[in-house]
C-alpha cells in the first residue's frame, strides 16, 4: 500500500479555524465523522485525549500527530490540517503547531495499512519536506509532496538493501568491509500505540548516525510487532544501546552494555544527544537483575523448545498469582475466624471464605488463558479461558472444584494442558486461514477464530483432557495425602532447597507451582499446607541469611551489601526471596550453595514437625495459620524452622566469604 492510499483530499483542512488544542481536535474529529472515517465521535475523541494525557503528541518542530487505534474507527487514514497562525498544543519544545497529522487505524487494521502509516511517519523527520508542507495551498500539493518523498525513500531503501546483500556476500567470502570499522550503536524504539512515534524515532536516530559516520541499527516495537530485530552478534559488537520507548522492552539481552533509556520523543527530537551520550562514554552500564536473567527473553532468534515452554508457562503463572495469593490469604484468614472468632456459621467466616473461593475459582482459567495468549496472541485468550474453566469442573457439572469439592476435575495440570492446546490450536487456525481473500480478512478475529477455537477446545477438553488428567490429578492428590513422615521430609527438603537455587528463576518457580498447585486442588489438605510451609521457609532463608551475615559479620561484606542487608530483614519476614539476588549475583559460588543448604535444613524441619500453613504467600506474617494445622506449638515450630535454616545459611556463607578490603565502619 502506498502513502497516497491513506491520504485523501476530503480528509484535509488547509486552514484550521480552531485557535486552541481542544477546538483543533474537535474540528478534525468532526471531519473524520463527516467523511465516514469515524463511527463514534465521542469515543474517538476520548481515545485521542487518552493518548494526549499519556504524553503530548506535539513532537516539536511545529508538528503534532494525534492518533488512535480502536473500534470507533472505520478506515486507516491520515487527516492533514494546517494552521497558519499556529496553535498552542503543549508541544515538547513549547512552540506552536502548524501541521497536524491525525492518524487513525481501525482495531483490525492489517499490516499493509500499518506499514503505510509507519512510512509516512518516518518521512516527517525530513525538515525540507516539513517546510514545503507548510507552504502548500491545496490538498493535491500535499499528496504530490508525499508521493515524491515516498519514491525517494523507496529508492534509498532499495540501494541500502542491495548494499546489504553485497556486504553479506563479501563477509561470506571472508572479505573485510569498511562498515566493520565504523562504530555501531543499536537501539529499540517503541510507543504506546506504535503507529507514528516508533518509526519517526527510528528514522531520526539512523539519519543522525549517518551524519556522524556511525552505523545505527534500530529495532522497532510498533503496531505490527517487533521489526528489524537486533541479533545477538549486533548487540555484542555495539558500542552502546539507545532505548527510546514508552513501553516495556526486552532488556536482559543488553546486560553489560552502556545504555541510555529515554522516552520515544527524545529519539525524535534529541537523536544527536542520545548518540553522543553513548560515544562520549556518558551512558551508564546496564546490569540485568538475576531474576531477569533467569527468564528466557527473546534474545535469540530461534529460542529452544524448553525456553519457549517456560516463557509461555511463566506468562500464565504471573497472571494467575494475584488470584492465588489474594484468594488464598482471604481463605486462610477465614480459617482463623472459624477457629477463634465464631465458627463456621459466623458472617465474617462466610464472607471471607466465599471471597477467597471466588478468587480461587478463576485461578486455573486465568492460568490457561494467559498461557494460550502467550502462544497464540489475543485470539487464543478466550479458548484458553474456557479450556481452563473446563479443567476446573467435572464433566457435566458446572461447579468449580474449590466450591464443589469435586473429586475428579482435571485441575491444575489439566489447566496447563488446556492453555498450551488452545495456544497452538490458534496458531494452527491462523496458518489455515492465512491465504483468505483480503475482503474477508476482518472476519477472522470476529468470527472464525472465536467460534472454531471454542468448538475445538471444548471438544478436546471434554473428550480427551478431562478424562485423562482427572485420573492423574486424583492419583497425585491421593499420593500426597497418604505420604509417610519419611517421604514427606524428603519432599519438603527438596522443595525448600529448590527455592534457593535461582531465587525466582525456573527452579524456584517449579517448587512454588508444585506446592501451590497441590494447595489449589485441595485447600483443606494438611499435606498441601505442609508443602506451602516448606516453600515459604525455603524462600525466606536467603534474605534472612544475608541479613544475618551483614549484621554479625560486617567485615565480610561491602558497605553497599550491608545497607541492602538491613532491608532483607523485612523482605525475609514477608517471603520475598528476591532480596538476596544482589548477593547471589555478586558471589554466586558461595551465596547460592549456602542458601540451598540452609533452605533444605528448614524444609526438612517443616516435614519432620508437620508444620503446615494453609496460605500460598505471606511468610511469617501468616504464622498464626500454622496453629490451625497442628496446634499453637506449630506456630513456634514454623518460626524455628525458618530461624534455624537462616542461621545455618548465614553462618556457612559468612565463614566461607573472605574479608573485604574496605573499612566496615565507614
C-alpha positions as CSV (number, residue, x, y, z in Angstrom):
1,X,0.0,0.0,0.0
2,X,1.2,3.5,-0.9
3,X,1.0,6.6,1.2
4,X,-1.4,8.2,-1.2
5,X,-3.9,5.4,-0.3
6,X,-4.1,6.7,3.3
7,X,-4.3,10.4,2.2
8,X,-7.3,11.9,0.7
9,X,-8.3,15.5,-0.4
10,X,-11.5,15.1,1.5
11,X,-9.5,14.5,4.7
12,X,-7.6,17.7,4.6
13,X,-8.1,21.1,6.3
14,X,-5.9,23.7,4.6
15,X,-6.7,26.3,7.3
16,X,-8.0,25.3,10.7
17,X,-10.5,27.7,12.3
18,X,-9.6,26.5,15.8
19,X,-7.2,28.5,18.0
20,X,-6.6,26.1,20.8
21,X,-5.9,22.4,21.3
22,X,-9.4,21.3,22.4
23,X,-11.1,23.0,19.4
24,X,-8.5,21.7,17.0
25,X,-9.1,18.1,18.0
26,X,-12.8,18.6,17.8
27,X,-12.6,20.3,14.4
28,X,-10.5,17.4,13.0
29,X,-12.8,14.8,14.6
30,X,-15.8,16.4,13.1
31,X,-14.3,16.0,9.6
32,X,-13.4,12.3,10.4
33,X,-17.1,11.7,11.2
34,X,-18.3,13.6,8.1
35,X,-16.1,11.5,5.8
36,X,-17.1,8.2,7.5
37,X,-13.7,7.5,8.9
38,X,-15.0,7.5,12.4
39,X,-18.3,6.0,13.6
40,X,-18.4,7.2,17.2
41,X,-17.1,10.7,17.6
42,X,-17.3,10.8,21.5
43,X,-15.4,7.5,21.8
44,X,-12.9,8.6,19.2
45,X,-12.2,12.0,20.9
46,X,-11.9,10.2,24.2
47,X,-9.2,7.9,22.8
48,X,-7.3,10.9,21.3
49,X,-7.3,12.6,24.7
50,X,-6.3,9.4,26.5
51,X,-3.2,9.3,24.3
52,X,-2.5,13.0,24.8
53,X,-2.8,12.5,28.6
54,X,-0.1,9.8,28.4
55,X,2.3,12.3,26.7
56,X,1.7,15.0,24.2
57,X,1.8,14.2,20.5
58,X,3.0,17.6,19.8
59,X,6.5,16.3,18.9
60,X,8.1,19.7,18.3
61,X,9.2,21.5,15.1
62,X,5.6,22.7,14.5
63,X,4.2,19.2,14.1
64,X,1.5,17.3,16.1
65,X,0.5,13.7,15.4
66,X,-2.7,12.9,17.4
67,X,-3.5,9.3,16.8
68,X,-5.8,6.4,17.8
69,X,-6.5,2.8,17.0
70,X,-9.8,1.3,18.2
71,X,-13.2,0.1,17.0
72,X,-14.7,3.6,16.7
73,X,-12.6,3.9,13.5
74,X,-13.7,2.5,10.2
75,X,-10.7,3.1,7.9
76,X,-7.0,3.7,8.2
77,X,-6.5,7.3,7.2
78,X,-4.2,10.3,7.9
79,X,-6.1,13.6,8.2
80,X,-3.8,16.5,7.3
81,X,-4.5,20.0,8.7
82,X,-2.7,23.3,8.8
83,X,-2.8,26.4,11.0
84,X,-1.1,29.5,9.6
85,X,-1.0,31.3,13.0
86,X,-0.1,28.1,14.9
87,X,-1.9,26.6,17.9
88,X,-0.6,26.1,21.4
89,X,-0.6,22.3,21.6
90,X,1.5,21.7,24.7
91,X,4.3,20.6,22.4
92,X,7.6,19.2,23.8
93,X,9.5,22.2,22.5
94,X,6.9,24.7,23.7
95,X,6.4,26.1,20.2
96,X,3.0,26.4,18.4
97,X,1.9,23.7,16.0
98,X,1.4,24.5,12.3
99,X,1.0,21.0,10.8
100,X,-1.4,18.3,12.1
101,X,-1.4,14.7,11.1
102,X,-4.4,12.9,12.8
103,X,-3.7,9.2,12.3
104,X,-6.5,6.7,12.5
105,X,-6.3,3.0,12.4
106,X,-9.2,0.6,12.9
107,X,-8.8,-2.1,15.6
108,X,-8.4,-4.8,12.9
109,X,-6.1,-2.8,10.6
110,X,-3.9,-5.1,8.5
111,X,-0.2,-4.8,8.1
112,X,-0.3,-3.1,4.8
113,X,-2.1,-0.1,6.3
114,X,0.2,0.0,9.3
115,X,3.3,-0.1,7.0
116,X,2.0,2.9,5.1
117,X,1.3,4.8,8.3
118,X,4.8,3.9,9.5
119,X,6.4,5.1,6.3
120,X,4.5,8.4,6.4
121,X,5.6,9.0,10.0
122,X,9.2,8.3,9.1
123,X,9.2,10.9,6.2
124,X,8.2,13.7,8.6
125,X,11.8,13.6,10.0
126,X,12.9,15.4,6.8
127,X,12.9,19.2,7.6
128,X,12.8,20.1,3.9
129,X,9.5,18.2,3.5
130,X,8.1,19.8,6.5
131,X,8.8,23.3,5.2
132,X,7.3,22.5,1.8
133,X,4.2,21.2,3.5
134,X,3.8,24.4,5.4
135,X,3.8,26.3,2.1
136,X,1.1,24.1,0.4
137,X,-2.2,25.7,-0.6
138,X,-4.1,22.7,-2.0
139,X,-4.7,19.1,-0.9
140,X,-3.2,18.0,-4.3
141,X,0.1,19.7,-3.5
142,X,0.2,17.8,-0.1
143,X,-0.3,14.4,-1.8
144,X,2.2,15.2,-4.5
145,X,4.9,16.1,-1.9
146,X,4.4,12.8,-0.1
147,X,4.4,10.8,-3.3
148,X,7.8,12.3,-4.3
149,X,9.2,11.8,-0.8
150,X,8.0,8.2,-0.7
151,X,9.6,7.5,-4.1
152,X,12.9,9.0,-2.9
153,X,12.7,6.9,0.3
154,X,11.9,3.7,-1.7
155,X,14.9,4.3,-3.9
156,X,17.1,4.8,-0.8
157,X,15.8,1.7,0.8
158,X,16.4,-0.3,-2.4
159,X,20.0,0.9,-2.6
160,X,20.5,0.1,1.1
161,X,19.1,-3.4,0.6
162,X,21.4,-4.0,-2.3
163,X,24.4,-2.7,-0.4
164,X,23.5,-5.0,2.5
165,X,23.4,-8.0,0.1
166,X,26.8,-7.1,-1.3
167,X,28.2,-6.7,2.3
168,X,26.8,-10.1,3.4
169,X,28.3,-11.7,0.2
170,X,31.7,-10.2,0.9
171,X,31.6,-11.3,4.5
172,X,30.7,-14.9,3.3
173,X,33.9,-14.8,1.2
174,X,35.9,-13.5,4.1
175,X,36.5,-10.0,2.7
176,X,36.7,-7.1,5.1
177,X,34.1,-4.3,4.8
178,X,34.5,-0.6,5.5
179,X,31.4,-0.6,7.8
180,X,33.1,-3.1,10.0
181,X,35.4,-0.3,11.1
182,X,32.6,2.0,11.9
183,X,31.3,2.2,15.5
184,X,27.9,0.5,15.9
185,X,25.1,1.7,18.1
186,X,22.0,-0.5,18.5
187,X,18.6,0.5,19.9
188,X,14.9,0.0,20.3
189,X,12.1,2.4,19.7
190,X,8.5,1.9,20.8
191,X,5.5,4.0,21.8
192,X,2.2,3.1,23.3
193,X,0.1,2.8,20.1
194,X,3.0,2.0,17.9
195,X,1.7,3.9,14.9
196,X,3.9,7.0,14.4
197,X,6.5,7.9,17.0
198,X,8.1,4.4,16.9
199,X,9.1,4.8,13.3
200,X,9.9,8.5,13.5
201,X,12.4,7.9,16.3
202,X,14.0,5.0,14.3
203,X,14.4,7.2,11.2
204,X,15.8,10.1,13.2
205,X,18.4,8.0,15.0
206,X,19.6,6.3,11.8
207,X,19.9,9.6,9.9
208,X,21.7,11.3,12.8
209,X,24.1,8.3,12.9
210,X,24.9,8.7,9.2
211,X,25.8,12.3,9.7
212,X,28.3,11.3,12.3
213,X,29.8,8.3,10.4
214,X,28.2,5.9,12.9
215,X,26.2,2.8,12.0
216,X,22.9,2.8,13.9
217,X,20.7,-0.3,13.9
218,X,17.2,0.2,15.4
219,X,14.6,-2.5,16.3
220,X,11.0,-1.2,16.3
221,X,8.2,-2.5,18.5
222,X,5.2,-0.9,16.9
223,X,1.7,-1.9,16.0
224,X,3.0,-4.6,13.6
225,X,5.0,-6.2,16.4
226,X,8.8,-6.4,16.5
227,X,10.6,-5.4,13.3
228,X,14.3,-5.3,12.3
229,X,15.0,-7.4,15.3
230,X,18.6,-7.0,16.7
231,X,20.8,-10.1,16.6
232,X,23.0,-11.2,19.4
233,X,26.0,-10.5,17.3
234,X,25.0,-6.9,16.7
235,X,24.3,-6.4,20.4
236,X,27.7,-7.9,21.2
237,X,29.5,-5.7,18.7
238,X,27.7,-2.5,19.6
239,X,29.4,0.3,21.5
240,X,26.2,1.1,23.3
241,X,22.4,0.8,23.3
242,X,19.7,3.5,22.9
243,X,16.2,2.7,24.3
244,X,13.7,5.3,23.1
245,X,10.5,3.8,24.3
246,X,7.3,4.5,26.3
247,X,6.6,0.8,26.9
248,X,8.3,-2.3,28.2
249,X,11.3,-3.5,26.2
250,X,13.1,-6.9,26.3
251,X,16.1,-5.6,28.4
252,X,18.2,-8.6,29.7
253,X,19.9,-9.1,26.3
254,X,21.6,-5.7,26.8
255,X,23.3,-6.8,30.1
256,X,26.8,-5.3,30.4
257,X,26.3,-2.7,27.6
258,X,26.4,1.1,28.0
259,X,22.8,2.1,27.7
260,X,20.6,5.3,27.7
261,X,16.9,5.0,28.3
262,X,14.6,7.9,27.2
263,X,11.0,8.4,26.1
264,X,10.4,7.8,22.5
265,X,10.0,11.5,21.7
266,X,13.7,12.1,22.7
267,X,14.6,9.7,19.9
268,X,12.7,12.0,17.5
269,X,13.9,15.4,18.9
270,X,17.3,14.6,20.5
271,X,18.8,11.8,18.4
272,X,22.2,13.6,18.4
273,X,22.3,13.8,22.2
274,X,21.5,10.2,22.7
275,X,24.2,9.1,20.2
276,X,26.7,11.5,21.8
277,X,26.0,10.1,25.2
278,X,27.0,6.7,24.0
279,X,30.0,7.8,22.1
280,X,31.3,10.1,24.8
281,X,31.1,7.5,27.5
282,X,28.3,9.2,29.4
283,X,26.0,6.3,29.4
284,X,25.7,4.0,32.4
285,X,26.4,0.3,32.0
286,X,23.2,-1.6,32.2
287,X,23.1,-4.6,34.6
288,X,20.1,-7.0,34.3
289,X,18.9,-8.4,37.6
290,X,19.4,-12.1,38.3
291,X,15.7,-12.6,38.1
292,X,15.6,-11.0,34.7
293,X,18.5,-13.2,33.5
294,X,16.7,-16.3,34.7
295,X,13.8,-15.6,32.4
296,X,14.2,-16.7,28.8
297,X,13.8,-13.5,27.0
298,X,13.7,-13.1,23.2
299,X,17.4,-12.6,22.9
300,X,17.8,-15.3,20.3
301,X,16.1,-15.5,17.0
302,X,15.2,-19.2,17.5
303,X,14.7,-19.9,21.2
304,X,14.9,-23.5,22.3
305,X,11.8,-25.6,22.8
306,X,12.1,-25.7,26.5
307,X,12.8,-21.9,26.7
308,X,9.6,-21.3,24.8
309,X,7.6,-23.6,27.0
310,X,9.0,-21.9,30.1
311,X,8.2,-18.4,28.8
312,X,4.6,-19.3,28.0
313,X,4.1,-21.1,31.3
314,X,5.5,-18.2,33.3
315,X,3.1,-15.8,31.4
316,X,0.2,-17.9,32.7
317,X,1.6,-18.2,36.2
318,X,2.4,-14.5,36.6
319,X,-1.2,-13.6,35.7
320,X,-2.5,-16.4,38.0
321,X,-0.5,-15.5,41.1
322,X,-2.7,-12.5,42.2
323,X,-5.7,-14.8,42.3
324,X,-3.8,-17.5,44.2
325,X,-2.3,-15.0,46.8
326,X,-5.4,-12.9,47.2
327,X,-7.9,-15.8,47.4
328,X,-5.5,-18.0,49.4
329,X,-4.8,-15.3,52.1
330,X,-8.5,-14.5,52.5
331,X,-9.4,-18.2,52.8
332,X,-6.6,-18.6,55.3
333,X,-7.9,-15.7,57.4
334,X,-11.3,-17.2,57.3
335,X,-9.9,-20.4,58.9
336,X,-8.6,-18.2,61.8
337,X,-12.0,-16.6,62.1
338,X,-13.6,-20.1,62.0
339,X,-11.4,-21.4,64.8
340,X,-11.1,-18.3,67.0
341,X,-13.9,-16.0,66.1
342,X,-17.3,-17.6,65.9
343,X,-17.2,-20.8,64.0
344,X,-18.3,-21.9,60.5
345,X,-21.6,-20.0,60.7
346,X,-20.2,-16.6,61.6
347,X,-20.8,-13.9,58.9
348,X,-17.2,-13.0,58.9
349,X,-16.1,-16.5,58.1
350,X,-18.7,-17.0,55.4
351,X,-17.8,-13.7,53.7
352,X,-14.0,-14.2,53.8
353,X,-14.2,-17.8,52.8
354,X,-16.6,-17.1,49.9
355,X,-14.4,-14.2,48.7
356,X,-11.3,-16.4,48.7
357,X,-13.1,-19.2,47.0
358,X,-14.3,-16.9,44.2
359,X,-10.8,-15.7,43.5
360,X,-9.6,-19.3,43.5
361,X,-12.3,-20.2,41.0
362,X,-10.5,-18.0,38.5
363,X,-7.1,-19.4,39.2
364,X,-6.9,-22.3,36.6
365,X,-8.9,-20.5,33.9
366,X,-6.6,-17.4,34.1
367,X,-3.5,-19.7,34.1
368,X,-4.7,-21.5,30.9
369,X,-5.9,-18.2,29.2
370,X,-2.6,-16.5,29.5
371,X,-0.5,-19.5,28.6
372,X,-2.7,-19.6,25.4
373,X,-2.4,-15.8,24.9
374,X,1.4,-16.0,25.1
375,X,1.5,-18.6,22.3
376,X,-1.4,-17.5,20.0
377,X,-1.8,-13.9,21.0
378,X,-5.2,-12.3,21.8
379,X,-7.4,-14.7,19.7
380,X,-6.2,-17.6,21.9
381,X,-7.3,-15.9,25.1
382,X,-10.9,-16.9,25.1
383,X,-10.4,-20.6,24.1
384,X,-7.7,-20.8,26.8
385,X,-10.0,-19.3,29.4
386,X,-12.8,-21.8,28.6
387,X,-10.4,-24.7,28.5
388,X,-9.1,-23.7,31.9
389,X,-12.6,-23.5,33.3
390,X,-13.5,-26.9,31.9
391,X,-10.4,-28.2,33.7
392,X,-11.8,-26.9,37.0
393,X,-15.0,-28.8,36.7
394,X,-16.2,-32.4,36.5
395,X,-17.6,-33.2,33.1
396,X,-21.3,-32.3,33.1
397,X,-21.1,-30.4,36.4
398,X,-20.8,-26.6,36.1
399,X,-19.4,-26.0,39.6
400,X,-15.8,-25.0,40.2
401,X,-13.7,-27.6,42.1
402,X,-12.9,-25.4,45.1
403,X,-16.5,-24.7,45.7
404,X,-18.0,-28.1,45.0
405,X,-15.0,-30.2,46.3
406,X,-15.3,-32.3,43.2
407,X,-13.2,-35.5,43.3
408,X,-12.1,-35.7,39.7
409,X,-11.5,-32.4,37.9
410,X,-8.5,-32.2,35.5
411,X,-7.3,-29.5,37.9
412,X,-4.1,-27.5,37.8
413,X,-2.3,-29.9,35.4
414,X,-5.3,-30.0,33.1
415,X,-5.4,-26.2,33.0
416,X,-1.8,-26.1,31.9
417,X,-2.6,-28.6,29.1
418,X,-5.6,-26.6,28.1
419,X,-3.5,-23.4,27.8
420,X,-0.9,-25.0,25.6
421,X,-3.5,-26.7,23.4
422,X,-5.6,-23.6,23.0
423,X,-2.5,-21.5,22.1
424,X,-1.2,-23.9,19.5
425,X,-4.7,-24.5,18.2
426,X,-4.9,-20.8,17.4
427,X,-1.5,-20.8,15.8
428,X,-2.8,-23.6,13.5
429,X,-6.0,-21.7,12.7
430,X,-4.0,-18.6,11.7
431,X,-1.9,-20.7,9.3
432,X,-5.1,-22.4,7.9
433,X,-6.7,-19.0,7.2
434,X,-3.5,-17.2,6.1
435,X,-4.5,-17.1,2.4
436,X,-8.1,-16.0,2.7
437,X,-9.2,-13.2,0.3
438,X,-8.4,-9.7,1.6
439,X,-12.1,-8.8,1.5
440,X,-12.9,-11.2,4.3
441,X,-9.8,-10.6,6.4
442,X,-11.8,-8.8,9.1
443,X,-14.0,-11.9,9.7
444,X,-11.1,-14.0,11.1
445,X,-10.8,-12.3,14.5
446,X,-14.5,-11.6,14.8
447,X,-15.9,-14.9,13.6
448,X,-13.6,-17.7,12.5
449,X,-11.1,-17.7,15.5
450,X,-13.6,-17.4,18.4
451,X,-16.2,-19.9,17.0
452,X,-13.7,-22.6,15.8
453,X,-11.4,-22.0,18.8
454,X,-14.2,-22.5,21.3
455,X,-15.6,-25.6,19.4
456,X,-12.3,-27.4,19.2
457,X,-11.0,-26.7,22.7
458,X,-14.4,-27.7,24.2
459,X,-14.3,-31.0,22.4
460,X,-10.7,-31.7,23.2
461,X,-11.2,-30.9,26.9
462,X,-14.5,-32.8,27.3
463,X,-13.5,-36.0,25.4
464,X,-9.7,-36.2,25.9
465,X,-8.0,-33.9,28.5
466,X,-10.6,-34.0,31.3
467,X,-10.8,-37.9,31.4
468,X,-7.0,-38.3,31.3
469,X,-5.9,-35.6,33.7
470,X,-8.7,-36.1,36.2
471,X,-7.2,-39.5,36.8
472,X,-3.7,-38.1,37.1
473,X,-4.9,-35.3,39.4
474,X,-6.7,-37.7,41.6
475,X,-3.7,-40.0,41.8
476,X,-1.3,-37.2,42.8
477,X,-3.7,-35.9,45.4
478,X,-4.1,-39.3,46.9
479,X,-0.3,-39.9,46.9
480,X,0.4,-36.6,48.7
481,X,-2.3,-37.2,51.3
482,X,-1.0,-40.8,52.0
483,X,2.7,-39.9,52.3
484,X,4.5,-41.1,55.4
485,X,6.8,-38.9,57.5
486,X,10.0,-40.1,55.8
487,X,8.8,-39.4,52.3
488,X,7.3,-36.1,53.4
489,X,10.5,-34.9,54.9
490,X,12.4,-35.8,51.7
491,X,9.8,-33.9,49.6
492,X,9.8,-30.8,51.8
493,X,13.6,-30.8,51.9
494,X,13.8,-30.9,48.1
495,X,11.1,-28.2,47.6
496,X,12.7,-25.8,50.1
497,X,16.1,-26.3,48.7
498,X,14.9,-25.6,45.1
499,X,13.6,-22.2,46.3
500,X,17.2,-21.0,46.8
501,X,18.8,-22.5,43.6
502,X,17.9,-19.4,41.4
503,X,15.8,-17.3,43.8
504,X,12.9,-16.5,41.4
505,X,14.0,-18.5,38.4
506,X,12.8,-21.8,36.9
507,X,13.7,-24.0,39.9
508,X,12.2,-21.6,42.4
509,X,9.0,-21.3,40.3
510,X,8.8,-25.0,39.8
511,X,8.9,-25.7,43.5
512,X,6.3,-22.9,44.3
513,X,4.0,-24.0,41.5
514,X,4.1,-27.6,42.7
515,X,3.1,-26.6,46.2
516,X,0.5,-24.0,45.3
517,X,-1.0,-26.5,42.7
518,X,-1.4,-29.1,45.5
519,X,-2.9,-26.4,47.7
520,X,-5.3,-25.2,44.9
521,X,-6.5,-28.7,44.3
522,X,-7.5,-29.1,47.9
523,X,-7.1,-26.1,50.2
524,X,-8.2,-28.2,53.2
525,X,-5.4,-30.7,52.7
526,X,-2.9,-31.0,55.6
527,X,-0.2,-32.2,53.3
528,X,-0.7,-29.3,50.9
529,X,-0.4,-26.9,53.8
530,X,2.9,-28.6,54.8
531,X,4.2,-28.2,51.3
532,X,3.3,-24.5,51.3
533,X,5.1,-24.0,54.6
534,X,8.2,-25.7,53.2
535,X,8.4,-23.5,50.1
536,X,7.8,-20.4,52.2
537,X,10.6,-21.4,54.7
538,X,12.9,-22.2,51.8
539,X,12.1,-18.8,50.2
540,X,12.6,-16.8,53.4
541,X,16.0,-18.3,54.2
542,X,18.1,-16.4,51.6
543,X,17.1,-12.9,52.6
544,X,17.3,-13.7,56.3
545,X,20.7,-15.4,55.8
546,X,22.2,-12.3,54.1
547,X,20.6,-10.1,56.8
548,X,22.3,-12.2,59.5
549,X,25.6,-12.2,57.7
550,X,25.7,-8.4,57.1
551,X,24.7,-7.7,60.7
552,X,27.1,-10.0,62.6
553,X,29.9,-10.4,60.1
554,X,30.4,-6.9,58.8
555,X,34.0,-7.4,57.7
556,X,32.8,-10.0,55.1
557,X,30.5,-7.6,53.2
558,X,30.9,-4.3,51.4
559,X,29.2,-1.2,52.6
560,X,26.6,-1.4,49.8
561,X,25.8,-5.0,50.8
562,X,25.4,-4.1,54.5
563,X,22.9,-1.4,53.6
564,X,20.9,-4.0,51.5
565,X,21.1,-6.5,54.3
566,X,19.1,-4.2,56.6
567,X,16.1,-4.2,54.3
568,X,16.4,-8.0,53.9
569,X,15.1,-8.5,57.5
570,X,11.7,-7.1,56.3
571,X,11.9,-8.9,52.9
572,X,12.7,-12.2,54.6
573,X,9.8,-11.8,57.0
574,X,7.5,-11.2,54.0
575,X,8.7,-14.2,51.9
576,X,10.4,-12.0,49.2
577,X,13.3,-14.2,48.2
578,X,14.5,-11.6,45.6
579,X,16.1,-9.6,48.4
580,X,19.1,-12.0,48.2
581,X,19.6,-11.7,44.5
582,X,22.2,-8.9,44.6
583,X,24.3,-11.0,47.0
584,X,23.9,-14.1,44.8
585,X,24.8,-12.2,41.6
586,X,28.0,-10.8,43.3
587,X,29.2,-14.1,44.8
588,X,27.2,-17.0,43.4
589,X,29.8,-19.6,44.2
590,X,29.4,-19.1,48.0
591,X,26.0,-17.5,48.4
592,X,23.8,-19.9,46.4
593,X,25.2,-23.2,47.9
594,X,25.0,-21.7,51.4
595,X,21.3,-20.7,50.9
596,X,20.4,-24.1,49.3
597,X,21.8,-25.9,52.4
598,X,20.0,-23.6,54.8
599,X,16.7,-23.8,52.9
600,X,16.9,-27.6,52.8
601,X,17.5,-27.7,56.5
602,X,14.5,-25.5,57.2
603,X,12.3,-27.6,54.8
604,X,13.4,-30.8,56.4
605,X,12.3,-29.5,59.8
606,X,9.0,-28.4,58.4
607,X,8.4,-32.0,57.2
608,X,9.7,-33.6,60.4
609,X,7.5,-31.4,62.6
610,X,4.5,-31.5,60.2
611,X,4.3,-27.7,60.2
612,X,1.5,-26.6,57.8
613,X,0.5,-23.1,56.7
614,X,-2.8,-23.1,54.7
615,X,-1.8,-20.0,52.7
616,X,0.0,-19.5,49.4
617,X,2.0,-16.5,50.5
618,X,2.7,-14.2,53.4
619,X,5.9,-15.5,55.1
620,X,6.0,-15.1,58.8
621,X,3.0,-12.7,58.7
622,X,0.7,-15.7,58.3
623,X,2.4,-17.7,61.1
624,X,-0.9,-17.9,63.2
625,X,-2.3,-20.1,60.5
626,X,0.2,-22.8,61.5
627,X,-1.8,-23.2,64.6
628,X,-4.8,-24.3,62.5
629,X,-2.9,-27.4,61.3
630,X,-1.0,-28.7,64.4
631,X,-2.0,-26.5,67.3
632,X,-0.4,-23.4,68.9
633,X,3.1,-25.0,69.3
634,X,3.3,-25.3,65.5
635,X,3.4,-21.5,65.2
636,X,6.7,-21.7,67.2
637,X,7.9,-24.6,65.0
638,X,7.3,-22.5,61.9
639,X,9.5,-19.7,63.3
640,X,12.1,-22.2,64.5
641,X,12.4,-23.9,61.1
642,X,12.9,-20.5,59.4
643,X,15.4,-19.3,62.1
644,X,17.5,-22.5,62.1
645,X,17.6,-22.7,58.3
646,X,18.6,-19.0,58.1
647,X,21.3,-19.2,60.7
648,X,22.8,-22.3,59.0
649,X,22.9,-20.5,55.7
650,X,24.1,-17.2,57.2
651,X,27.0,-18.9,59.1
652,X,28.1,-21.1,56.1
653,X,28.0,-18.1,53.8
654,X,29.8,-15.7,56.2
655,X,32.6,-18.1,57.3
656,X,33.1,-19.1,53.6
657,X,33.5,-15.5,52.3
658,X,36.8,-13.6,52.6
659,X,37.2,-10.3,54.4
660,X,36.5,-7.2,52.3
661,X,39.3,-4.6,52.0
662,X,37.2,-1.5,52.8
663,X,36.7,-0.3,56.3
664,X,33.4,-1.8,57.7
665,X,32.9,1.2,60.0
666,X,33.0,3.8,57.2
